[in-house]
Amino acid sequence: MYRLVCVSCGAEYPPDEIIYHCRKCGHLLAVQYDLTDLEIDPAVWRSRPLSVWRYKELLPVTIPPVTLAEGGTPLYHLERLGKSMGLRHLYAKHEGMNPSGSFKDRGMTVGVSMALQLRRTSVACASTGNTSASLAVYGAKAGIPAVVLLPAGKVALGKVAQALMHGAKVISIRGNFDRALEMVHDLCISHGLYLLNSVNPYRLEGQKTIGFEAIDQLGCVPDRFVLPVGNAGNISAVHKGLIELVALGLIDRYPMMTGIQAAGSAPVVRAIEENLPEVIPEPHPDTVATAIRIGAPVNAEKALTAIRKTGGLAASVTDEEILKMQRDLARIEGIGVEPASAASVAGVRKLVTEGRIDRDEKIVCVVTGHLLKDPETVIRQCEPPIEIDADLPSLLSALHL
Ligand code: F0G
């Protein structure tokens, strides 16, 4: 049993109402379960495969889900990279290993399942890329049409390729992500498409399982979760999941929720640093990490609460720091991620250097999307292949042998 509850005024709505904002105060809604009614046996959870659906008692879907085996992503111990920063317990949860190559699949398996449960016949989103790729994939699996709005010229190649190949109707708008989100919201309200951006409370339910899995894999509660922040849905979702685990008595403390943004697109960081009650939108966000190029994060209110209530931190990293960490993850740990994902680990490096993170902490960085999402940014950073004549002497000479 669950209902939708306004995160600000607490107004309640029935779970089958298609609603994205509170009618009384305009704030976002969250799914609230009757935790006292739930029978959750951690041994039963552990007996199921590691996946989003291991935790189905804490998910809103009651029909057979639209699934492609999402979640169950690896948690890597970053031994060498951690050592270079003086950290012994640095981990990366590689969400790029999901079916479409990003954490969005956790949200979409739940969100698109809910679209069917609520008898919607089409789905839509605005996206910096990954959400659109994921929605296209899950729309295809569900057999319903998907419409995606992208900021023209600002979406990494792999993500556009996925949205197109999986058959979404792909629209590029001459405007940024924040504008695309406003437009798709209006479209969904006026024409009944089911909106699957992170204003959708059900989608975020799937994303909270990142935290559940990391705790299961680590065998304990980490001291800190570090996430890249764009629209701020993911950090809020993971925090919500942890609140539920605490309420159920399954964990007894909160990791410090830590959000990392790109320096050119950092309204949440600014709000934390300047202790503002709410974020001031950044009108011209810009960063090489196009996935998190968002100036007006719609989930900012929840993210600020998550960071403040858990004694967490927020920090921004420059594009150079992001790209350096992308290369270090690739070359020192063998982990290929897109720039936005490298931001979380780059943030840790910065915070450790500044002495704001204790070197004994157990830290889980969420690396959110796969390297191949943005091949152009990869190629730009690397030397091109050495082309030679097809004979052995040329090969030996190219290898300086
Ligand atoms: N990392 C990646 C790779 C992303 O694609 C996103 C968001 C984030 C981090 C930030 O997550 O928005 O929940 O704070 N991408 C969205 C999209 C906005 O449209 O694909 P957030």
Boltz pocket constraint, residues with backbone or C-beta under 6 A from the ligand:
constraints:
  - pocket:
      binder: B
      contacts: [[A, 102], [A, 104], [A, 126], [A, 127], [A, 128], [A, 129], [A, 130], [A, 131], [A, 132], [A, 198], [A, 228], [A, 229], [A, 230], [A, 231], [A, 232], [A, 233], [A, 234], [A, 235], [A, 291], [A, 292], [A, 338], [A, 340], [A, 341], [A, 368], [A, 369]]
      max_distance: 6.0
